[in-house]
């Protein structure tokens, strides 16, 4: 079952890519519809340690004892561009929550331009192999996907597709309240 989950995650995230190239077409990705899936505490699985190089630093590791919002994105993804200001605003409105991005299927120069254009202040990891660690839990299944990890290091929410202000606030407040 574990290998099937890994295979499905990789297929969804890379299925449209041609061998050896980075897809930069806005229509060449699996996009979700923004539906959020919330797991009760008893059903949550541990998130992997989120660690590695970022767009602007050699290596960092996220604190596993804080509520964390992880956003999987790419610069060529139209829904990712639409949600970037929302995520940045939330990262300021919720200083008790750590935010991070995971870049997937993109190149560093385009990603840095995206990051600077949207004035993002939270780190973005550039090695998307960390996504494999979500196997057995709520896996990122679209670009973009936003995951909310509770303060116990367990995956509590997956939003497949572009986040909305109301949807992200509802899910984030729910995870913060059940801490």
Buried (B, 14 or more C-beta within 10 A) or exposed (E): EEEEBBEBBBEBBBEBEEEEEEBBEBEBBBBBEBEBEBBEEEEBEBBBEBBBEBBEEEEBEBEBEBBBBBBBBBBBBEBBBEBBEBBBEBBEEBEEBBBBBBBBBBBEEBBBEBBEEBEBEBBBBBBBEBBEBBBBBBBBBBBBBBBBBBBBBBBBBBBBBBBBEEBBBBBBEBBBEEE
